[in-house]
């Protein structure tokens, strides 16, 4: 096939192109796990092969970026093994009207079974609804997938265990118990497990429900004398995902029914995943027998994300939605909203909406004007103090570290100088709310990304360095005099 110019529009060439990709898929099936193959690689559409460049169509900008970073070389290698010559791979985002019409000939995989060709999310959802109409619970939210979940230090265990559960339900980490404060991604992970499990097995009966809905449905079944029907529905699912389980605490009849449903599913090898705002040991209103069952699998906590992860969450949302937002604005929002991802994304969405409607350029000034106290969290103690200038902060830091403001503004790279300079960046931001560019200008003309990295470094070190914590507090004390 070396040198052929293949693209859609010519049926014969289109079929040859599809068969080439089908053979490459067969190669890839032995090199990646099933979840990755079915969720990310199989939906790809071959578009063209010319001048040793193989163009592949993907569904979204995020899919293009994700595949390009993680699987480009592997996909290129698989195609090279089929065509017999070196090739380069390029990913192109498809619009609905650009998607090729699949023929029977183009959907045949020569070296294996037929590959499903119509796997758009809409059609996939339709198949799931058709085959799972009797499954109780809530619908899965389309955008809550592993694809859209940003992994950081504070949620890595929860995400990795959830992926393992989705790959092999009922055989590992059963039950899986996730806990953490509101808005940290527990619900996202539950939906992602449901999506991944149904992608891998469309016939799987996945039931996602929260504690309040479970209680309401159980009470309704008592009132209507349909408890047997209620039990039959919940005890016949393959994967049971329970959100906000703490809601049933203190409700004796509901707890009893929950306990027996849990036991029935667990003993039959069905997967159970539970999410709560507190750990099993903290759920004092739950019976000991229930708490002990929660702890018999894997318990994973999710804590508020660090600054880098908060920024990555906003960057990911911008990528998916194709929003162009200055990095300084991303940093500003991420630095001010620390504990709730929903508030973080909500602030960004409101900012974009306001900018679009009012035709105002997106900037830190616009963030301060539009979001204000509505979404931005209250400053931490010591933040935004009146009467404290950048110059006063530099002088206090220089005094604390027994150096000079000229050193803070200069280029010295020894460790004491760098630490003092970065602490000055941190305090300038914390106590004045000044934009990064202005802080950089005060500190010797440094750009905003240097200031951003310096602040992030101090935030990270403060968690583990007692000496730095002391220096920070003593510098604040100097500024309070």
DONULUM-404291 format. One record per residue (C-alpha): residue in three letters; x, y, z. Coordinates in steps of 0.25 Angstrom, whole numbers, plus 5000, padded with zeros to 4 digits. Example, Ala and Ser with C-alpha at 12.3 -4.5 7.8 and 13.67 -1.06 7.14 Angstrom:
BEGIN
[pt "ALA",[5049,4982,5031]] [pt "SER",[5055,4996,5029]] 
//
This chain:
BEGIN
[pt "UNK",[5000,5000,5000]] [pt "UNK",[5013,5009,5000]] [pt "UNK",[5010,5022,4993]] [pt "UNK",[4995,5020,4991]] [pt "UNK",[4986,5033,4992]] [pt "UNK",[4974,5028,5000]] [pt "UNK",[4963,5037,5005]] [pt "UNK",[4948,5037,5006]] [pt "UNK",[4940,5040,4993]] [pt "UNK",[4946,5028,4986]] [pt "UNK",[4938,5015,4990]] [pt "UNK",[4949,5006,4986]] [pt "UNK",[4960,5014,4993]] [pt "UNK",[4951,5016,5005]] [pt "UNK",[4949,5001,5007]] [pt "UNK",[4964,4999,5006]] [pt "UNK",[4967,5010,5016]] [pt "UNK",[4957,5004,5026]] [pt "UNK",[4963,4990,5024]] [pt "UNK",[4976,4995,5027]] [pt "UNK",[4971,5002,5040]] [pt "UNK",[4964,4989,5044]] [pt "UNK",[4977,4981,5043]] [pt "UNK",[4984,4992,5051]] [pt "UNK",[4972,4990,5062]] [pt "UNK",[4975,4975,5062]] [pt "UNK",[4990,4978,5065]] [pt "UNK",[4986,4989,5076]] [pt "UNK",[4977,4979,5082]] [pt "UNK",[4989,4971,5087]] [pt "UNK",[4996,4983,5092]] [pt "UNK",[4986,4991,5100]] [pt "UNK",[4976,4987,5111]] [pt "UNK",[4962,4985,5107]] [pt "UNK",[4956,4998,5113]] [pt "UNK",[4966,5007,5106]] [pt "UNK",[4963,4999,5093]] [pt "UNK",[4948,5000,5094]] [pt "UNK",[4947,5014,5100]] [pt "UNK",[4958,5022,5093]] [pt "UNK",[4963,5015,5081]] [pt "UNK",[4952,5007,5074]] [pt "UNK",[4943,5019,5072]] [pt "UNK",[4955,5025,5063]] [pt "UNK",[4951,5027,5048]] [pt "UNK",[4962,5026,5037]] [pt "UNK",[4961,5038,5028]] [pt "UNK",[4973,5038,5019]] [pt "UNK",[4986,5032,5015]] [pt "UNK",[4995,5041,5007]] [pt "UNK",[5010,5044,5006]] [pt "UNK",[5012,5034,5018]] [pt "UNK",[5003,5042,5027]] [pt "UNK",[4991,5034,5032]] [pt "UNK",[4980,5043,5037]] [pt "UNK",[4970,5038,5047]] [pt "UNK",[4957,5045,5051]] [pt "UNK",[4954,5046,5066]] [pt "UNK",[4941,5051,5073]] [pt "UNK",[4946,5063,5081]] [pt "UNK",[4958,5073,5083]] [pt "UNK",[4961,5066,5096]] [pt "UNK",[4961,5052,5090]] [pt "UNK",[4971,5058,5080]] [pt "UNK",[4980,5063,5090]] [pt "UNK",[4979,5051,5099]] [pt "UNK",[4982,5041,5088]] [pt "UNK",[4993,5049,5082]] [pt "UNK",[5001,5050,5096]] [pt "UNK",[4999,5035,5100]] [pt "UNK",[4996,5026,5088]] [pt "UNK",[5002,5033,5076]] [pt "UNK",[5014,5025,5075]] [pt "UNK",[5007,5012,5078]] [pt "UNK",[4997,5014,5067]] [pt "UNK",[5007,5018,5057]] [pt "UNK",[5015,5005,5060]] [pt "UNK",[5002,4997,5058]] [pt "UNK",[4999,5003,5045]] [pt "UNK",[5014,5002,5040]] [pt "UNK",[5013,4987,5043]] [pt "UNK",[5001,4986,5033]] [pt "UNK",[5006,4996,5022]] [pt "UNK",[5020,4992,5022]] [pt "UNK",[5026,5006,5022]] [pt "UNK",[5029,5017,5032]] [pt "UNK",[5017,5026,5034]] [pt "UNK",[5013,5038,5043]] [pt "UNK",[5000,5039,5050]] [pt "UNK",[4991,5051,5050]] [pt "UNK",[4978,5053,5058]] [pt "UNK",[4967,5061,5053]] [pt "UNK",[4954,5065,5060]] [pt "UNK",[4942,5061,5053]] [pt "UNK",[4929,5068,5052]] [pt "UNK",[4916,5060,5050]] [pt "UNK",[4914,5063,5036]] [pt "UNK",[4929,5059,5033]] [pt "UNK",[4928,5045,5038]] [pt "UNK",[4929,5035,5027]] [pt "UNK",[4917,5026,5024]] [pt "UNK",[4921,5012,5027]] [pt "UNK",[4918,5001,5017]] [pt "UNK",[4917,4986,5020]] [pt "UNK",[4930,4984,5013]] [pt "UNK",[4937,4995,5021]] [pt "UNK",[4933,4989,5034]] [pt "UNK",[4939,4975,5032]] [pt "UNK",[4951,4972,5040]] [pt "UNK",[4959,4962,5032]] [pt "UNK",[4967,4956,5044]] [pt "UNK",[4956,4955,5054]] [pt "UNK",[4941,4957,5057]] [pt "UNK",[4934,4969,5052]] [pt "UNK",[4936,4982,5059]] [pt "UNK",[4924,4991,5063]] [pt "UNK",[4924,5003,5054]] [pt "UNK",[4913,5012,5059]] [pt "UNK",[4919,5015,5073]] [pt "UNK",[4915,5029,5075]] [pt "UNK",[4911,5033,5089]] [pt "UNK",[4897,5036,5086]] [pt "UNK",[4895,5022,5079]] [pt "UNK",[4903,5015,5090]] [pt "UNK",[4894,5022,5101]] [pt "UNK",[4881,5017,5093]] [pt "UNK",[4886,5003,5093]] [pt "UNK",[4888,5004,5108]] [pt "UNK",[4875,5009,5111]] [pt "UNK",[4868,4999,5102]] [pt "UNK",[4875,4987,5109]] [pt "UNK",[4874,4993,5123]] [pt "UNK",[4860,4999,5124]] [pt "UNK",[4857,4991,5137]] [pt "UNK",[4870,4995,5144]] [pt "UNK",[4866,5004,5156]] [pt "UNK",[4874,5017,5159]] [pt "UNK",[4878,5030,5152]] [pt "UNK",[4883,5033,5138]] [pt "UNK",[4898,5034,5136]] [pt "UNK",[4903,5048,5132]] [pt "UNK",[4910,5048,5119]] [pt "UNK",[4922,5057,5122]] [pt "UNK",[4925,5049,5135]] [pt "UNK",[4935,5039,5129]] [pt "UNK",[4950,5035,5133]] [pt "UNK",[4954,5043,5120]] [pt "UNK",[4949,5056,5127]] [pt "UNK",[4954,5053,5141]] [pt "UNK",[4967,5060,5145]] [pt "UNK",[4976,5052,5153]] [pt "UNK",[4985,5058,5164]] [pt "UNK",[4992,5054,5177]] [pt "UNK",[4979,5055,5185]] [pt "UNK",[4970,5046,5177]] [pt "UNK",[4980,5037,5170]] [pt "UNK",[4977,5024,5179]] [pt "UNK",[4962,5027,5177]] [pt "UNK",[4963,5028,5162]] [pt "UNK",[4972,5016,5160]] [pt "UNK",[4964,5007,5168]] [pt "UNK",[4951,5012,5161]] [pt "UNK",[4958,5008,5147]] [pt "UNK",[4962,4995,5153]] [pt "UNK",[4947,4992,5157]] [pt "UNK",[4942,4996,5144]] [pt "UNK",[4951,4987,5137]] [pt "UNK",[4948,4975,5146]] [pt "UNK",[4935,4977,5153]] [pt "UNK",[4933,4968,5165]] [pt "UNK",[4947,4962,5165]] [pt "UNK",[4955,4973,5172]] [pt "UNK",[4953,4984,5182]] [pt "UNK",[4939,4979,5186]] [pt "UNK",[4933,4987,5192]] [pt "UNK",[4940,5000,5188]] [pt "UNK",[4937,5011,5198]] [pt "UNK",[4941,5026,5194]] [pt "UNK",[4939,5037,5203]] [pt "UNK",[4943,5052,5203]] [pt "UNK",[4936,5066,5204]] [pt "UNK",[4926,5071,5195]] [pt "UNK",[4930,5075,5181]] [pt "UNK",[4943,5067,5180]] [pt "UNK",[4939,5057,5169]] [pt "UNK",[4933,5045,5176]] [pt "UNK",[4920,5046,5168]] [pt "UNK",[4928,5048,5155]] [pt "UNK",[4936,5035,5158]] [pt "UNK",[4923,5027,5161]] [pt "UNK",[4918,5031,5147]] [pt "UNK",[4931,5028,5141]] [pt "UNK",[4931,5014,5146]] [pt "UNK",[4917,5012,5140]] [pt "UNK",[4921,5018,5127]] [pt "UNK",[4933,5009,5126]] [pt "UNK",[4926,4997,5130]] [pt "UNK",[4915,4998,5120]] [pt "UNK",[4925,5001,5109]] [pt "UNK",[4932,4988,5112]] [pt "UNK",[4919,4981,5114]] [pt "UNK",[4906,4987,5108]] [pt "UNK",[4898,4976,5115]] [pt "UNK",[4903,4980,5129]] [pt "UNK",[4892,4984,5138]] [pt "UNK",[4898,4996,5145]] [pt "UNK",[4890,5004,5155]] [pt "UNK",[4894,5017,5161]] [pt "UNK",[4886,5023,5172]] [pt "UNK",[4888,5032,5183]] [pt "UNK",[4884,5030,5198]] [pt "UNK",[4872,5040,5197]] [pt "UNK",[4866,5033,5185]] [pt "UNK",[4868,5019,5190]] [pt "UNK",[4861,5024,5203]] [pt "UNK",[4849,5030,5195]] [pt "UNK",[4848,5018,5186]] [pt "UNK",[4848,5009,5198]] [pt "UNK",[4837,5017,5205]] [pt "UNK",[4829,5017,5193]] [pt "UNK",[4830,5002,5191]] [pt "UNK",[4825,5001,5206]] [pt "UNK",[4813,5010,5203]] [pt "UNK",[4809,5003,5190]] [pt "UNK",[4812,4989,5196]] [pt "UNK",[4822,4986,5185]] [pt "UNK",[4834,4983,5194]] [pt "UNK",[4837,4970,5186]] [pt "UNK",[4838,4977,5173]] [pt "UNK",[4847,4987,5179]] [pt "UNK",[4856,4976,5185]] [pt "UNK",[4856,4968,5172]] [pt "UNK",[4860,4981,5164]] [pt "UNK",[4872,4985,5173]] [pt "UNK",[4877,4970,5176]] [pt "UNK",[4878,4967,5161]] [pt "UNK",[4888,4977,5157]] [pt "UNK",[4902,4974,5153]] [pt "UNK",[4909,4987,5158]] [pt "UNK",[4902,4996,5169]] [pt "UNK",[4907,5010,5170]] [pt "UNK",[4902,5017,5183]] [pt "UNK",[4905,5032,5184]] [pt "UNK",[4903,5040,5198]] [pt "UNK",[4901,5027,5206]] [pt "UNK",[4901,5035,5218]] [pt "UNK",[4887,5040,5216]] [pt "UNK",[4881,5026,5220]] [pt "UNK",[4888,5027,5234]] [pt "UNK",[4878,5028,5245]] [pt "UNK",[4866,5023,5236]] [pt "UNK",[4865,5009,5242]] [pt "UNK",[4856,5002,5232]] [pt "UNK",[4864,5007,5220]] [pt "UNK",[4877,5003,5227]] [pt "UNK",[4871,4989,5229]] [pt "UNK",[4867,4988,5214]] [pt "UNK",[4880,4994,5210]] [pt "UNK",[4888,4984,5218]] [pt "UNK",[4881,4972,5212]] [pt "UNK",[4882,4977,5198]] [pt "UNK",[4897,4979,5200]] [pt "UNK",[4898,4965,5206]] [pt "UNK",[4891,4959,5194]] [pt "UNK",[4899,4966,5184]] [pt "UNK",[4912,4964,5191]] [pt "UNK",[4910,4949,5193]] [pt "UNK",[4906,4947,5178]] [pt "UNK",[4919,4954,5174]] [pt "UNK",[4913,4967,5169]] [pt "UNK",[4921,4979,5169]] [pt "UNK",[4918,4990,5179]] [pt "UNK",[4924,5004,5180]] [pt "UNK",[4920,5014,5191]] [pt "UNK",[4922,5029,5192]] [pt "UNK",[4920,5037,5205]] [pt "UNK",[4925,5050,5211]] [pt "UNK",[4931,5043,5222]] [pt "UNK",[4939,5030,5225]] [pt "UNK",[4932,5018,5230]] [pt "UNK",[4938,5020,5244]] [pt "UNK",[4932,5034,5245]] [pt "UNK",[4918,5029,5241]] [pt "UNK",[4913,5027,5256]] [pt "UNK",[4898,5026,5252]] [pt "UNK",[4901,5014,5243]] [pt "UNK",[4900,5000,5250]] [pt "UNK",[4914,4994,5253]] [pt "UNK",[4910,4982,5243]] [pt "UNK",[4908,4992,5232]] [pt "UNK",[4921,5000,5235]] [pt "UNK",[4929,4987,5236]] [pt "UNK",[4924,4983,5222]] [pt "UNK",[4928,4996,5216]] [pt "UNK",[4942,4994,5221]] [pt "UNK",[4944,4980,5216]] [pt "UNK",[4948,4984,5202]] [pt "UNK",[4957,4997,5199]] [pt "UNK",[4954,5010,5206]] [pt "UNK",[4960,5022,5198]] [pt "UNK",[4959,5036,5202]] [pt "UNK",[4959,5049,5193]] [pt "UNK",[4964,5062,5198]] [pt "UNK",[4964,5076,5192]] [pt "UNK",[4973,5076,5180]] [pt "UNK",[4986,5084,5180]] [pt "UNK",[4988,5096,5172]] [pt "UNK",[4994,5089,5160]] [pt "UNK",[4982,5080,5159]] [pt "UNK",[4972,5091,5161]] [pt "UNK",[4978,5098,5149]] [pt "UNK",[4978,5085,5141]] [pt "UNK",[4964,5083,5144]] [pt "UNK",[4961,5097,5138]] [pt "UNK",[4970,5095,5126]] [pt "UNK",[4963,5082,5123]] [pt "UNK",[4950,5089,5123]] [pt "UNK",[4955,5100,5114]] [pt "UNK",[4960,5089,5105]] [pt "UNK",[4947,5081,5104]] [pt "UNK",[4939,5093,5102]] [pt "UNK",[4949,5100,5093]] [pt "UNK",[4950,5113,5102]] [pt "UNK",[4962,5122,5101]] [pt "UNK",[4965,5127,5115]] [pt "UNK",[4978,5133,5118]] [pt "UNK",[4987,5125,5128]] [pt "UNK",[4987,5136,5138]] [pt "UNK",[4972,5136,5139]] [pt "UNK",[4973,5121,5141]] [pt "UNK",[4983,5122,5152]] [pt "UNK",[4975,5133,5159]] [pt "UNK",[4962,5125,5159]] [pt "UNK",[4970,5112,5164]] [pt "UNK",[4977,5120,5174]] [pt "UNK",[4965,5126,5180]] [pt "UNK",[4956,5114,5180]] [pt "UNK",[4962,5103,5188]] [pt "UNK",[4952,5093,5193]] [pt "UNK",[4941,5090,5183]] [pt "UNK",[4943,5086,5168]] [pt "UNK",[4928,5089,5165]] [pt "UNK",[4930,5103,5170]] [pt "UNK",[4943,5104,5162]] [pt "UNK",[4937,5100,5149]] [pt "UNK",[4924,5108,5152]] [pt "UNK",[4933,5121,5154]] [pt "UNK",[4939,5118,5140]] [pt "UNK",[4926,5116,5133]] [pt "UNK",[4920,5128,5139]] [pt "UNK",[4932,5136,5134]] [pt "UNK",[4931,5131,5120]] [pt "UNK",[4916,5134,5119]] [pt "UNK",[4918,5148,5124]] [pt "UNK",[4930,5150,5115]] [pt "UNK",[4922,5145,5103]] [pt "UNK",[4909,5153,5106]] [pt "UNK",[4916,5166,5110]] [pt "UNK",[4927,5164,5099]] [pt "UNK",[4937,5167,5110]] [pt "UNK",[4951,5161,5109]] [pt "UNK",[4955,5151,5119]] [pt "UNK",[4965,5156,5129]] [pt "UNK",[4968,5156,5144]] [pt "UNK",[4960,5169,5145]] [pt "UNK",[4948,5163,5139]] [pt "UNK",[4949,5151,5149]] [pt "UNK",[4949,5161,5161]] [pt "UNK",[4938,5169,5155]] [pt "UNK",[4929,5157,5151]] [pt "UNK",[4931,5147,5161]] [pt "UNK",[4934,5155,5174]] [pt "UNK",[4929,5148,5187]] [pt "UNK",[4918,5140,5179]] [pt "UNK",[4928,5128,5175]] [pt "UNK",[4941,5132,5180]] [pt "UNK",[4944,5127,5194]] [pt "UNK",[4947,5136,5205]] [pt "UNK",[4962,5140,5207]] [pt "UNK",[4970,5132,5217]] [pt "UNK",[4974,5139,5230]] [pt "UNK",[4984,5149,5227]] [pt "UNK",[4980,5151,5212]] [pt "UNK",[4977,5164,5205]] [pt "UNK",[4982,5173,5216]] [pt "UNK",[4980,5188,5214]] [pt "UNK",[4992,5197,5215]] [pt "UNK",[5002,5186,5211]] [pt "UNK",[5009,5189,5198]] [pt "UNK",[5018,5180,5190]] [pt "UNK",[5031,5188,5195]] [pt "UNK",[5027,5186,5209]] [pt "UNK",[5026,5171,5207]] [pt "UNK",[5039,5170,5200]] [pt "UNK",[5046,5178,5212]] [pt "UNK",[5040,5168,5222]] [pt "UNK",[5044,5156,5215]] [pt "UNK",[5058,5162,5213]] [pt "UNK",[5059,5164,5228]] [pt "UNK",[5054,5150,5231]] [pt "UNK",[5064,5144,5222]] [pt "UNK",[5075,5153,5226]] [pt "UNK",[5077,5158,5212]] [pt "UNK",[5074,5170,5203]] [pt "UNK",[5062,5174,5194]] [pt "UNK",[5073,5175,5183]] [pt "UNK",[5075,5160,5184]] [pt "UNK",[5060,5157,5184]] [pt "UNK",[5060,5165,5171]] [pt "UNK",[5073,5159,5165]] [pt "UNK",[5077,5146,5158]] [pt "UNK",[5084,5139,5170]] [pt "UNK",[5081,5124,5169]] [pt "UNK",[5086,5119,5182]] [pt "UNK",[5076,5112,5191]] [pt "UNK",[5074,5123,5202]] [pt "UNK",[5072,5133,5191]] [pt "UNK",[5062,5125,5183]] [pt "UNK",[5054,5121,5195]] [pt "UNK",[5053,5136,5200]] [pt "UNK",[5049,5141,5186]] [pt "UNK",[5038,5130,5185]] [pt "UNK",[5033,5133,5199]] [pt "UNK",[5032,5148,5195]] [pt "UNK",[5024,5144,5182]] [pt "UNK",[5015,5136,5191]] [pt "UNK",[5012,5147,5201]] [pt "UNK",[5011,5157,5191]] [pt "UNK",[5000,5149,5185]] [pt "UNK",[4993,5145,5198]] [pt "UNK",[4993,5159,5204]] [pt "UNK",[4990,5168,5193]] [pt "UNK",[4983,5160,5182]] [pt "UNK",[4992,5167,5172]] [pt "UNK",[4993,5161,5158]] [pt "UNK",[5004,5152,5155]] [pt "UNK",[5010,5161,5144]] [pt "UNK",[5011,5172,5154]] [pt "UNK",[5017,5164,5165]] [pt "UNK",[5027,5159,5154]] [pt "UNK",[5030,5173,5150]] [pt "UNK",[5033,5177,5165]] [pt "UNK",[5042,5165,5166]] [pt "UNK",[5052,5169,5155]] [pt "UNK",[5044,5168,5143]] [pt "UNK",[5040,5153,5144]] [pt "UNK",[5029,5148,5135]] [pt "UNK",[5016,5143,5141]] [pt "UNK",[5019,5128,5139]] [pt "UNK",[5031,5129,5148]] [pt "UNK",[5023,5135,5159]] [pt "UNK",[5012,5124,5157]] [pt "UNK",[5023,5113,5158]] [pt "UNK",[5029,5120,5170]] [pt "UNK",[5016,5121,5178]] [pt "UNK",[5013,5107,5175]] [pt "UNK",[5026,5102,5180]] [pt "UNK",[5024,5109,5193]] [pt "UNK",[5010,5104,5194]] [pt "UNK",[5016,5090,5192]] [pt "UNK",[5027,5092,5202]] [pt "UNK",[5019,5097,5213]] [pt "UNK",[5012,5084,5215]] [pt "UNK",[5025,5077,5218]] [pt "UNK",[5035,5087,5223]] [pt "UNK",[5034,5092,5237]] [pt "UNK",[5045,5102,5236]] [pt "UNK",[5038,5109,5224]] [pt "UNK",[5025,5109,5232]] [pt "UNK",[5032,5116,5243]] [pt "UNK",[5039,5126,5234]] [pt "UNK",[5025,5129,5227]] [pt "UNK",[5018,5132,5241]] [pt "UNK",[5030,5140,5246]] [pt "UNK",[5029,5149,5233]] [pt "UNK",[5014,5151,5235]] [pt "UNK",[5017,5155,5249]] [pt "UNK",[5027,5165,5244]] [pt "UNK",[5016,5171,5235]] [pt "UNK",[5006,5172,5246]] [pt "UNK",[5015,5181,5255]] 
//
